[in-house]
Amino acid sequence: MIVTLLLWFFFGYLIFMFGSSLNSASFLGYPLAYYMCAQGSIVAFVIILFWSANRQEKIDEECGFTEKGDE
């Protein structure tokens, strides 16, 4: 959970705090800060969401709380 929260904090706050210094680089022709606001953070949050859900499912299986075996 700590790793998930740290990744969320990084993509949610830290990148935008340094947005003006990120504009010196570009990605697909757009300034990097703009791209991270428009696309990068959303993609990162979706990846974090699926990674976290997958990891939680593995933890549930290890502890015997899986829903797949209840059928």
C-alpha positions in Angstrom: 0.0 0.0 0.0 2.9 2.4 0.7 4.3 1.8 -2.7 0.9 2.6 -4.3 0.6 5.8 -2.3 4.1 6.9 -3.1 3.5 6.4 -6.8 0.2 8.2 -6.6 1.8 11.1 -4.8 4.6 11.2 -7.4 2.3 11.3 -10.4 -0.3 13.4 -8.7 1.7 16.1 -7.1 5.5 16.1 -7.6 5.5 16.1 -11.4 3.2 19.2 -11.4 5.3 21.0 -8.8 8.2 21.0 -11.2 6.1 21.6 -14.4 7.9 24.8 -15.4 11.3 23.0 -15.4 9.8 20.0 -17.3 8.7 22.3 -20.2 12.3 22.4 -21.5 11.8 18.8 -22.8 9.0 17.7 -25.2 7.2 14.5 -25.9 5.3 14.0 -29.2 5.8 17.7 -30.0 4.1 18.9 -26.8 5.9 20.4 -23.7 6.5 17.6 -21.2 4.5 19.2 -18.4 1.5 19.6 -20.6 1.7 16.0 -21.8 2.0 14.7 -18.2 -1.1 16.7 -17.2 -3.1 15.7 -20.2 -2.1 12.1 -20.7 0.7 10.8 -18.6 -0.8 11.1 -15.2 -4.1 9.5 -16.3 -2.2 6.5 -17.8 -0.1 6.2 -14.7 -3.2 6.2 -12.4 -4.9 3.5 -14.5 -1.7 1.3 -14.4 -1.4 1.9 -10.7 -5.1 0.9 -10.2 -4.7 -2.4 -12.1 -1.4 -3.2 -10.5 -2.8 -2.6 -7.0 -5.9 -4.7 -7.7 -3.8 -7.5 -9.0 -1.4 -7.4 -6.0 -4.4 -7.3 -3.6 -5.8 -10.4 -5.3 -2.5 -12.2 -4.8 -2.5 -11.2 -1.1 -6.1 -12.4 -0.7 -5.2 -15.8 -2.3 -2.2 -16.2 0.0 -4.4 -15.5 3.1 -7.3 -17.8 1.9 -9.8 -15.1 1.1 -10.2 -15.7 -2.6 -13.6 -15.5 -4.3 -12.7 -17.7 -7.2 -12.9 -20.9 -5.1 -16.3 -20.1 -3.6 -18.3 -21.2 -6.7 
